[in-house]
Amino acid sequence: MLPIYDQKSRIKLVIVAGALLIAAATVIYTNILVQRLSEREQQQIDLYAKTQRYIINTEEESDNSFLMDEIIKANTTIPVIFTDADANIIDAKNVSIPKGLSEQAAIAFLRREIAVMKQQHPPIVVEIGAGLRNFIYYKESALLTQLRYYPLVQLAVIGCLAIIAYFTFSYSRRAEQNRVWVGLAKETAHQLGTPLSSLVGWQAYLRESERFRDEPIVEELGKDIRRLEIITERFSNIGSVPVLKDENILRVTQNAISYLQSRVSRKVTFEVKTDLPTDTPAQVNIPLFDWVIENICKNAVDAMDGRGSITLHLRRPIRNKSQIAIDITDTGKGIPKSKIERVFLPGYTTKKRGWGLGLALAKRIIENYHRGKLFVKWSEVGRGTTFRVILKG
């Protein structure tokens, strides 16, 4: 399964790289269009200025009428303000003056517009003879401004759509995974039901038999039957809304360890420590919570090759005293930093045998059913690992 996740990461990188290339191409192409349109507007304003100079300095009314209609009035997009040498406003064109302003307020508004125009372009001087001159101030048209910001708007829209698509597909994928988990769990519980019923019948038969009634194996068989019943109950609870109850978290943890301790190597030692009052409750579903502790500890035993120590430490998290943290620390091989994020992925395993579902299932049980958290708090290669379980107190 690991190569699939590696390939999945590469595909994400390819998609991101493609999106960045498209974004870069869009910005570059739009900037080229903006530059061309800006140059065209510059040429229009230069022609506008020459026309004003010609009209002022010529007395040919026919020519003036033609130029006024074809050039001056033809400019319907570029904002222009025409002033004399003393900065008195002679004319304004394509400038949206707010309605309802007095004459003085309108002039003040136009002067503010001139200040904005100065920042965009230097004014064009119109020589009118005898050492006199007028000035033409202008700024980008609304179309050019919109085109300049168009790539940013486009990228924002694409980004929003990408985020929506990501969460939509992620939700669909999780929903599909949930259906697979639930279906597998229900089918497993169903398959366990028939042999379990048979074992219960055989135990009852042996208890009634004079030959086997006092044999220790009958009681051991009963313990294993009870264990199978618990496992069946666990699988039955997957997909259903589990009932969370306030349970003595220290006692529940100790009970989970006591069963596991007798079934692993004697070279593995278990210790349960607590900084909490011994009667501290936590909201848990015991069969599912036991499953989490069992999966984490079994992984720890495998990581230690059947030799080492496992410590479970109950405490209050520093940041949230209303929660309960259970730190499960082993003295195993540790997890490389590059693989810490993968340990909870379904199918990830470093063992030759196994499905790689234990930690994935544990995380699902804690986060989906107990509304808590499960993560790797610390790990160092050659020294060990600490998993932290967060529960509601």
N, C-alpha and C positions, 0 to 999 in steps of 0.2 A: 504493500500500500504506500510506502514511503515515496517511491519514484513518482506516483500519481500526484502527491501533494507538491513535490518539487516542480513537476511540470505545470501544476496549477499556478504556482508562484511565478514561473516564467511567463505563462500566458498573461497574467495580470500585468507584469512588467512590459510586455509587448503592447498590451492595450493602452497602458498609461503613456508609453513612448509614442505610440501612434496618435493619441489624443494631443500630446504636447506638440508633435510635428504639425498636426492640423491647425492647432491654435497659433503656432508660430507663422505658418503659411498665411493664415487669415490676417494676422496683424501686419505682416510685411506687405501683403497685397493691398490691404486697406490703406496703409501708410503711403504706398505709391499713388493710389487714387487721390488721397488727401493732398499730397504734394502737387499732383497735376492740377487739381481743382484750385488749389491755392495760387499756383502760378497763373492760371487762367483768370482768377479774380483780380490778381495783381495787374495783369494786362488790361482788364476792363477798367480798373480804377485809373491806370495811367492814361488810357484813352479818354476816360471821363474828365480827367484833369486837363488834358490837351484841348478837349472840346470847350471846357469852361474858359480856358485861356483865349481860345480863338473867338468865342462868342463875345467875350468882354472887349477884345481888341479889334473887332471888325464891325463894320456898319452895314454889311450886306444882310438885310432882313430875310431874304429868301434862303440863303445858306444857313443863317441862324435858326430859322424855323425848322429846316430839315435836320440839322444837328440836334436840336432840342428834342425832336420827336424820335429820331433814330438812335440816339446815344444816351442823352440825359434821362429821358422818360423811359427808355428801354431797360434801365437798371431797376429791377423790381425786387432784387434779392439782397444786394450788398448794402448794409447800413452805412450811410455817409452823412457827415456834418460839415458844412461849409462855413468858415469864419473869416473875418478880416484880420489884419495885422494886430489889432488890439484885442483879439479873442472874442470879439462880439459875434454872436451867431447870426449868420446871414440866412442859412437854409439848412434843413435837415430832411433826409430822405430815407425811407425804409427803417426808421427808428420808431419803435412802439412806445409812444408816450402814454402813460396811464391816463384814463379818462377822469375828468373831474378836477384836474389840477389847475390852479391859477396860472397866470402868465409867468409870474416870478418862480413858482414851483416848477413849471415846465422847463424854464431856462436852467434852473438848478439841476434838474434831472438830466438835461442835455449836457451840462458841464461834467457831470459824473460819468456820462457815457463817453465824453471826450477823453477823460482820464483812463478809462478802460481801453479805448482805441489806441492811445499813446503807448500802452504796454504791449499791444499786438503789432502795431506798425508805426513807423515814423510818419509824420504828416507830409503830404505832397504840397510843394510850394507852387502857387499859381502867380506868375509875374503879370501885373496889369499895367505896367508902364509908370514912368516918372518915379521910379524907385519904390512904388507901392506893390504890395503883394497880399494875396489871400492864402488861406490854408484849407486843405481838404483832409479831414480825418475819416478813417474808415476801419471797420473790423470784419471778421469772417462772417459770411452769411450763415443763416440758420442751417442750411443744407450742409455746409462744410463742417459746422460744429457737430451736427448729428452724425455725419460720416466719420469724424475723428473719434467719437466715443462709441461708434457702432461695434468695433471689435470687443470692447470691454463688456458692453451689454450682451453681445452674442456669447462671449465666454461665460458670463454669469448665468445665462439661460442654459447653456450646455452643461455647466457645472451642476446647476440645480437638477436638471433632467438626469444627469449621471448619478447624483446622490439618490434621487428617488428610485431610479432603476436598480441601484445597488441594494438599497434596503428592501425593495420589492422582491428581487431575486433571492436575497439572503433569507427573507421571511419564508418564501416559497420553499427554499432548500431546507430550512429548519423544519418546516411543516412536514415536508416529505420524509426527512430523517425521523421525525417524531412518529410518523405512521409506521415506518420500518421498525423502530424500536418497540413500539406498542404491539405490533403484529407478532414480532419475534418473541416478545415476553409472554404474550397471551398463549401463543402456540406452545411455548416451553412449559408453562404452567399446566396446560391441558395434557401434554404428553407425560408429565410427571405424575399426573393424577392416577392413572391406571396402575403402574407398578407400585406406587405408594399405597394404594388401597390393598394391593396384594400383600405387601410387606406387613401392614397392620394385621391382616388376617393370619399370616404366618406367626407373628409374635403372639397373638392371642392363642393360637394352637399350641405353641411351645410352652406358654405359661400354664396351660391346662394339662400338659403332658407330665406325668410323674417322672419321666426320665430326664427332661430338660428344665423342669420347673425351677430348680435351684442353681442352674448354671449361670455364671456371670455374663456369658455371651448374650443371654436373653435381655438383660438390662442394657448392655452395650448396643444391642440391636434397637432397643427402644430409644436410646439417645440419638442414634442415626436416623431413625424414623422421624423423631421430633425435628431434627435438623433439616430433613427433606421437606417437612411440612413448612418450616420457616422459609426455606428457599422458594417453595411453591407460592407461599404468601407474598414473598418479595416480587416475584415475577407477575403475580396477579395485580399487585399495586401499581406496576408500571402502566401508565396510560390512564389510570384513575386518579382522582383527586385524593391524595392521602390525608388521613386525619392526623393533625399535629397536636400533641398534648404536652403539657408541662411535665417533663420527666426529670428525675434527679440525674443530671448529666454525668456526674462522677460515677454513680452506680451503673448507669447504662454503659459507659465506656469500659468500666472494669469487667462487666459481664461479657462484652464483646471480645475483650482480650483473653479472658479466661478460657473461652471455648477454643479460640485460635491457638493459644499457647500450648495446649495439650496435643496439637495436631501438626506442629512444625518441629524442626530440629531442636534438640535440647541444647544445642550450642548457641541458640538465639535467646537472649534474655529480654524480658518485657518489664517496663516500669511505667507506672501511672503517677504523675505528680499533679498537684493542684495548688493554685494560689487563691482559690475561691472557697467560700464556706462549703462544707461537705453536703449541705442540703440545697445547693444552688440549682434551680430548675432551668431547663431550656426547652424550646418548642421543637420536638422531634417526633418522627414516626420510627419506632424502635426497629422493626424489621429492616426498613430501608437504611436507617443510620448504621446499624450493625454491618450492613452490606458494604457501606462506604469504608468503615474502619477496616473491615476484612480485606477489601481490595487494595487499599493503600499499604497495609501491613504485609500482605502477600507479595506485593511488588518490592517492598523493602527487603523481605527475606530473600527473594531472588537476587536483588542487587548486592546482598552481602554474601551470596553463595552459601547460605545456610549457617553463617557464623558471624556473630556480632550482637549489637544491642539496639532495641527500639524503645524510644522514650516518648510517652504521650503527656504533654504538659497543658493543663487547663488554666486559662487566665482571662483577664479582661483586656481587650485591645486598648492601646494608648489613646487612639483617636475617638473611640466610641465605647463608653463604659456600659452602655445598655446591651452590648453584644457579648458573646462568649467565643473565645478563640481556643482551638485545640491544635497545638503544634505537634506533629508526628515526625520525629527525627530518627534517622537511622545512621549507621556507620558504614554504609555501602560504598559503591563505586562513584556515586555522584552523577550529575547530569551536566554535560557540556553546555555552556551558555547558548550556543547556536541551536540547541535542541530543546531548550526549556519550553518554548512556545508550542512544540509539537507533541509533548507527552500526553496531552489530553485529546489529541485527534484520534478518532476511531480508526483502528488499523495500525496505529503506530506501536511498534514493539521492538525490543532489542533481543528478545528470546527466540530461539529456534522453534519453539513450540508455543502456541498461544495465538489468540485472535487480536490482541491489542485493544480490548474493549473495557478492561477493568477500570482504568482511570477515567476514560471517557464517560462510562456509566456513573462512576462516583461523582464526577463534576455535574452531570445532568441531575442526579438525585439531590445534591446539595443546592444547586442554583435554581432548578425548575420546581422542585417539590418542597424544599425547605426555605426557599427565598434567602439563601445565604451565599457564601462564596467559598471556592476551593482553588488554591493556587500554590505555586512553588514559592515559598518564602525565602529559602536559601538553598544553595547547592554548590558544592565544590568537588571537582573531580579528585577521587582518591580519599575524600574525607567523609562524604555523606550528603544527605538531602533532608530538608525540612519542608513538609507540606503543611499548609495552614487551612483549617476548616473554620469558617465563621458562621455562627448560628445566632438566631435571635434569642435574647435572654428572657 
